Every structure is written in structure tokens, then in C-alpha cells.
């Protein structure tokens, strides 16, 4: 797997590819960081889903609304929504300013602040702490207060560089949707036990 660096810098916006597909693949292996008064939580992003412009499964499909405006801010901003009345999900805006596009962060491999994550996910195994978008948001204490935040600037929530080399990246259909279900726009690090979803989609 390779050695993991203890410190890492924030990604610059200029480093982020323009375009939802390219950015969804680029984010695999990068670091998600939540700096809070109680300490730092961080983890490697190991699974993403892309929701491109014109995608009928995307929240931005019918245009900008007060709820989804963060998806139109330009690449590198957080879009956080509450789903099924149960949990939050963290997305990264992915297109030029004014164009809707988003990347759902589906799973993270915990690195730091594991005890903090476990306090929010009591009884969860290490592999299940942040495997799945709802678990990820819960473990990282992410909710609507982070909606619209710039993830390319040091603050409470930000994106960092990779802490070790990224493995081979696989692609599959997205999980849990019916519209545009044929699109191969879910990306994941192959052979990583922290990836979510059925095994048949993770080969």
C-alpha cells in the first residue's frame, strides 16, 4: 500500500481538472479533512460518483435553486444535502461557475481522528466507519453548515493531496438510482476494503 505521509497540503483549485468525469477520477486517493475544535478527522477518498451536466439523476438537472446553488459555484466547493430524512451526503462541485455538476463522495478510508469518528458511529468496524455516503458524513460530522464552503482553502473542511500512491481505479454503474442508471460514472480504488457497494461492482 505504501507509506502514508503524516502532513499534507490543501489542493489548489488550479490542480482540479475542469469537468465532472475528470474530477471524479482525480479525487480518488486524495484526502478529505475536517478540522474541528475537538481535533482533526481525515481520510483517503476511495469512491466517488459523477453527476454531469444534463444528467437526469442529478440535483442540478432542472437548473439552479436555493437548495442546489452550491453545485453551480465552480469546481471545488461543497454541496451538502439531507436525503431520505435520515442522513447527509457530501458532494464536490465540478464544473465552471454557473454550470451544474457534482461529485458524490461515497467512501473514505479513515486516516486520522478515528476515535472521533467512532464516537459518532458507535459499534462500527473500521472498514464501515465511512463506507457509504451517509456513514461518511456522519463519521466526519458533516451537515448543511458546510454547504457552499470552499474546499480549496484551509478551513474547517478541505481537500488535501494524496498521502500515498493511488491504486488502480475501477469504474461501474452508480448505486441506488433509477434514472440514467446505465452510466459508468462511479469510480473506486480497486482492492480497497473501504469501498462501498456490492462486491460484483468492485472488481
N, C-alpha and C positions, 0 to 999 in steps of 0.2 A: 504493500500500500504506500510505502514511502514515509519519511519523517514529516511531522506536522510542525510548522512554524508557530511559535507562541504569539507573535505580534504580526499584524497585517494592516495595510493601509486601506483607506477608503477608495473605491473605484471612482475615477473621474468620468464625467458624462461623455467626454470625447472618446473614451475607451469603449463605450457601449455601442454595438452595431445599430444602425438605423434599420428598423424593420422587425416585426414581431417574431418571425421564424428564426431569424439570425440571433436575436437577443435571447430567445428561449433556449437555444442550444448553448450560447455563450455563458449563460448563468449557471449551467451545470458545473459543479466544482467550486463555484465562488462561495463567499461567506456571507451569511446573514447575521447581523449583530444588533442586539438590543441592549443598550447601556441604560441601566436604571439605578436609582439610589441604592437599592439592595445588592447591586452587583451586575456583572456582565453575563448575558446569555449569548452564545454564538454557536453556529453550526454550518456545515457544508451543505449547500443546496444540491440535492441529488435527483430531483424530479420536478419537472415543470410541464405546463400545458400552455400552448399558444392559442390566442383568440384574435385572429387577424381582422383587418378592416373588411366589412361585408360579410362577416361570419354570423349566420343567423343564431348561433348558440351563444353569442357574446352579449354582454350587457349594453355595449355601445351600439348595437346593430341599428336601433331606431333613432340614433342621434344623442346629443348631449342633453342631460337632465341634471337637476340639482344633486341627485343621488350618484350619478356616474361621472361627474365632471372631471374627476381626477384622472380618468383614463385618457383625457384629451390634453393633459398638461405638457406633453412631450416626454420622451423616454427618461426613465429613471425616477419616477415618482410612485408613491404607494397609493394603491386603490384598495380600500378595505370595505368589505360588505358583510352583512349579517344574513345568514341563509337558514332556511327551514325553522327559524325561530330558535335555533339551538347553538350555532357556533359561527365564528368569524372566519373569513378567508382573506389572505394577503395576496395581492397582485402587484405586478410592476408594470407601469405604463410603458409603451414600447414604440410608439411612432413619433412623427414630428408633431409639434404643438398644433392643436386643432384637429388632429386626426385620431380617431379612437382605435386603440389597440392595447391588448393586455396579456400579461403572462401570469397564470396562476402558479404560485409556489406550492407544490403538492407534498414535498417531503424534504426533511433536513436531517443530516447526520449530526447529532449533538457533539460539541467540542468543549465548550466552557459553560459554567453555570448549570451543570446537570442537576445539582441539588435543588436549585431554584425551579427548574423545570419539573422535577419530581414532586415538589411541593404543590404545584398546580395540577399535576397528573398523578395523584397518589395511586400506587399499585401498578403503574405501567412499567413494563420492562424497558430497558434502554432502547431496544430496537423500535418499540412502539411509542416512545415519548413524543416524537414529532413526525410520525409516518402517517400521512394524510393531512389535507389542508386544515381541517378543524383541530386536529391534535397539535399541529404545528403552531397555529395561532394561540391556542390555549397554553401550550408549554412556554411560548415566548411572550405571553401576556400582551398580545396584540389585539386591539379593538379599534373602533371608529375614531378614537382620538388621534390615531396615526394616519388617517385618511388624508391624502394630499401632501404628505411630508416628502421632502427631497431626500432620496436615498443615496444621492451622490455627494452628500455633505455630512460631516460629522455632527451627530445629534443623538437623540435617543434611539433612533432606528436607522441603520445604514447598511449598504452593501460593501463588502470588502473583497480584496483579491483572493485568489486561491491559496490555500495553505499547504497544499501538496499537489503533485501532478494529478490531473483528471484522467480517469479510466475511459475505456471505450464507451461511446454514447449510443444508446439504442433509441428507437422510435416506435410508437404504436398508436392505435386509436385512443381517443380521450376516454376518460372514465366517468360514468354516471350522467351522460347526456343522451338525448334522443335526436335533437336537431344537428345536422352536419356530423353525424356520428362516424362517417366514413373517413374523416380527415386524420391522417397520420401526423398529429401535431402534439403528441405527448412525448417528452424526451426524458431520459433517465440514464444514470450511470450503471452500466451493466455489472452484474455480480455484486451489487452493493446491497447488504441486508436491510438497509434503512429505507429502501424504495417501497412505495405502497402498491396496492393493486394486486390482482391475481397473478400467479406465477406464469401463466400462459402468455401474459403481456410483457414479461420482464426478461425474456430470453434474448 
